[in-house]
Amino acid sequence: AIFEGLKAYKTPDKKIQLFRARDNFERMNRSARGMCIPELDIDFVMDALKQLIRLEEKWIPETLGTSLYIRPTIIAVDPFLGVRASFTYKFFIILSSVGAYYAEGLNPVKIWVSKDHVRAARGGVGEYKTAGNYAASLIASEKANKEGYAQVLWLDAIERKYIEEVGAMNIFFQIGDEIVTPELTGTILPGITRFSVIALAKKWGMKMTERKITIDEVFEAHEKGLLGEVFGSGTAAVISPVGEIRYGDKVLAIGDGTPGDTAMKFYDALTDI
């Protein structure tokens, strides 16, 4: 099984906007190649998606912050029990009206660093949007939620020190005058919103770096007063400021409990688009 997530929006003049939908289908084909699934004809599915949304236009909410969530999905449907790639697949698109992600305002979230569990390893399927990747995250997510944390921050599977991604979003750190996000090494999802944040940062002349970053570097930057902001990026929240990180017995408080200027700049720009 592979899937995607994107949104349709209504503008004030009643036009329907999609955000980089072709990129989602290109990423879906990348997942398909990794999971031995036939690729989609992107022009065909783009046209099909637009026709579907026009048919279901009344389901697109129009109040600020709301949208129509779109879930393209492919599942194997061979009537067969065994371990091999399927010969037959079903492609479908689920639509669902969704309310504002931040119904009570853009408040920073608390994230929990997993020390005992890993989500993906180099050479595996971590970069593909396949169901198993999310199944692998459930046990740590349950532990984090019981501790009062919204999401899990994953570390690499080998050395357990390099930051990878958060459960449902990519992650960014503002350290001094540099914005750092973990580089793509095959274990994290290449987020559409992640690409958009990087493109905007470069357009604005910000120092944006994709590189390896350890959890210790983040804590050391905080101790030195260099850690300005931490925020996630993803389709659901667009931009999600992070207000607290817990790593074992260490708890790192970021900012003053309100969204930082950098996170808000990206959030405003992306939602305006």
Stockholm file with secondary structure:
# STOCKHOLM 1.0

chainA/1-273         AIFEGLKAYKTPDKKIQLFRARDNFERMNRSARGMCIPELDIDFVMDALKQLIRLEEKWIPETLGTSLYIRPTIIAVDPFLGVRASFTYKFFIILSSVGAYYAEGLNPVKIWVSKDHVRAARGGVGEYKTAGNYAASLIASEKANKEGYAQVLWLDAIERKYIEEVGAMNIFFQIGDEIVTPELTGTILPGITRFSVIALAKKWGMKMTERKITIDEVFEAHEKGLLGEVFGSGTAAVISPVGEIRYGDKVLAIGDGTPGDTAMKFYDALTDI
#=GR chainA/1-273 SS CEECCEEEEECTTSCEEESSHHHHHHHHHHHHHHTTCCCCCHHHHHHHHHHHHHHTGGGSCCSTTCEEEEEEEEEECCSCCSSSCCSCEEEEEEEEEECCTTTTCCCCEEEEECSSCCSCCTTSSTTSCBHHHHHTTHHHHHHHHHTTCSEEEEECTTTSCBEEEETTBEEEEEETTEEEEECCSSSSCCCHHHHHHHHHHHHTTCEEEEECCBHHHHHHHHHTTCEEEEEEEETTTEEEEEEEEEETTEEEECTTSSCCHHHHHHHHHHHHC
#=GC SS_cons         CEECCEEEEECTTSCEEESSHHHHHHHHHHHHHHTTCCCCCHHHHHHHHHHHHHHTGGGSCCSTTCEEEEEEEEEECCSCCSSSCCSCEEEEEEEEEECCTTTTCCCCEEEEECSSCCSCCTTSSTTSCBHHHHHTTHHHHHHHHHTTCSEEEEECTTTSCBEEEETTBEEEEEETTEEEEECCSSSSCCCHHHHHHHHHHHHTTCEEEEECCBHHHHHHHHHTTCEEEEEEEETTTEEEEEEEEEETTEEEECTTSSCCHHHHHHHHHHHHC
//
